[in-house]
Each structure stands twice: as C-alpha cells, then as structure tokens.
Amino acid sequence: MNEANEKFNFLYPRSRYFGEFKPENLMFNANLQYFAQRVSYISNLETGGKISPEEAYLEIKHLWKELKASKKELGIGKHHLNGQG
C-alpha cells in the first residue's frame, strides 16, 4: 500500500457493513459514515478553538441536510412508513 492510500485510510476510516444487503443500504451506510467522520472533525475543530460554535453548527446542519436528502433519494425507511416490510 502506498503512502497516499495509507494517509487516506487513516483520515477516512471505513467500517464493514453488516446490515441487510441492498445497494441503497450500502450507499446510505457510506453516507452515514461520511457524516459521522465529518461531525467528529468539526467537533474537534470547535473544541480546539479553530472554528466558532456558530460555524460548527452551520456546517453540521448542512451535513445533516445532505444526509437527510440522501435518505430520501435512496428510499430508506419508505416501506416501514407505508406499513410494509
């Protein structure tokens, strides 16, 4: 493994997916892991005084909207709301 791959894997670790295998579930899981990683970075930047609480809030709010949109686009949870599955 080259140095660039090692750095990428260190900065953006991924966990194996053990849920029900469907393409949309895998995609949402990847989006969720990205969201969690970014929230962690933002939280650490705010804690370290590198960004303001307002900046942290706005960035996390933006990430949340992206995650929510991906959930809707992928149809995650749709069947449960209609009394199916």
N, C-alpha and C positions, 0 to 999 in steps of 0.2 A: 504494500500500500504506500502510495507516495505521500509526501508531506502535506500537500494541499487537501487530499482526502482525509487524512488524519485530523487536520485542523477543522474541516467541515464537520466531521463526525463528532468531534469534541464540542463544537459550538452548537450543533443542531442534532443532539442525540434523538434516536427514534426507538420506540419500544415496539415489540412484536404485537400484532393484533390477534386476540383470541376470541373475539366475538363472532356472531353469525356471519358467515362469509357471503357477502353480496358486494358487488362493485361500489354501490353507493355508501355502504357502511365503511368500507376501506377508505374511500375518499374522505368521508366525514371524519373518520378517525385521524387521518393525516392532517386535516384542517384543525381539528381539536388539539392535536399535539403541537402544531404551529402556534395556535392561540396561547396555549399554556406556557410554551417556551418564551414567547414574546412578553406575556404578562410578567413572567419571572424577571426578565431583563429590565422591563420598565420599573417594576417594583424596586429592584436593586438600585437602579439609577436614581430614583426618587429618594430612597433611603440614604444613599450616599451623597445627596445634595447636588447631583448633577443636573436634575430637572426639577421643576416645581411640582407640587401636588396637583395643580390645575393641568399642567402639561401631561402628567401621568394619567390623570382621569380622562382627559380628552383622547389620548392615544388608546387607552384600554376601551373606551366607549366605541371608538372607531373599529377596533379589532372585534369587539363583540358584535357590532352590526354586520361585519363581514362574515363572522361565524354563523350568525342567525340567518343571513341570506343564503349561505351555502347549505344550511339545514333545509331551508325551504326549497331551494333549487333541486336538491337531491331527493326530496320527498321523505326525509327521515321523520318517523313518527306519524305519518299520514294515516296509515292503516289503523293505528290504535285510536286515533281521534274519530274515525268513522265506525268504530265498534268491530273492526275486522282484525284478524291476526292476533 
